[in-house]
Amino acid sequence: MLNKFWAKLWLMSVSKKKDVDFFWSSESVSLPHLLGDQIIAILKIIDNELITSFGFGLKITRIHVLKEKIVILKILNSFGGIMAMKKQLSFEEASSVVLESAYKMLENENRFYFEKFKNEGGTKTRYNCHLQAVISSVLLSIYNADGRIPFVGSQK
């Protein structure tokens, strides 16, 4: 329970509430195919995975958290939105495409955390595992329409 408290405290330093405004209204992060409520829901899913990863010893920097969120939102937006992606791709295809795209766009971050944990022992691929968990959580919420992301419906 104390670890969860520390994780949430850490999360407040790397994922600020005001960031929602940045993703919602920023000219530099154009997301015309995602609804505001969908953006907020996806950011919450990512934050939940950040808390989980913190428990495994991964403390991602604020700038890397922001970049990760931008990358995931931009990838989802690139399909023309969530419903368009569901119509174009199966869950397995979406997982493959989104993971591959995210790995390419976050290659430097992946390398940074690999090097950081290289001499510490334990899992060197913590960031890689984290990224995979984030994408899986987001896509499962979309394809299973579990209610965490609004307006995804149940159609494929």
Residue pairs with C-beta under 8 A, 6 or more apart in sequence:
3 55
4 51
4 55
6 54
7 51
7 54
7 55
8 51
10 54
10 59
11 47
11 50
11 51
11 54
13 62
14 50
14 60
14 61
14 62
14 65
15 43
15 46
15 47
15 50
15 62
15 65
19 43
19 66
19 69
20 39
20 40
20 43
22 29
22 66
23 29
23 31
23 39
23 43
23 69
23 70
23 73
24 36
24 39
24 40
29 70
29 73
29 74
30 77
31 39
31 73
31 74
31 77
32 77
33 76
33 77
33 79
33 80
33 81
33 84
34 42
34 73
34 76
34 77
34 81
34 82
35 150
35 151
37 150
37 151
38 82
38 149
38 150
38 151
38 152
39 73
41 141
41 148
41 149
41 150
42 72
42 73
42 76
42 138
42 149
43 69
44 148
45 134
45 137
45 138
45 141
45 148
45 149
46 65
46 68
46 69
46 72
46 134
46 138
48 137
49 130
49 133
49 134
49 137
50 60
50 65
50 130
52 133
53 60
53 126
53 129
53 130
53 133
56 123
56 126
56 129
56 130
57 122
57 126
58 113
58 126
58 127
58 130
60 68
60 113
60 127
60 130
64 109
64 112
67 106
67 109
68 106
68 109
68 131
68 134
71 101
71 102
71 105
71 106
72 98
72 102
72 134
72 135
72 138
75 98
75 101
75 102
75 105
76 82
76 85
76 98
76 138
79 85
79 88
79 89
82 142
82 149
82 151
82 152
83 151
83 152
83 153
83 155
85 94
85 142
86 94
86 142
86 143
86 152
86 153
86 155
86 156
87 155
87 156
89 97
90 156
91 139
91 140
91 143
94 139
94 142
94 143
95 135
95 136
95 139
98 135
98 139
99 131
99 132
99 135
102 131
102 135
103 110
103 128
103 131
106 131
109 127
110 127
110 128
110 131
112 127
113 126
113 127
113 128
114 124
114 125
114 127
114 128
117 123
117 124
117 126
118 124
123 129
138 149
140 146
141 148
141 149
141 152
142 149
142 152
143 156
145 152
145 153
145 154
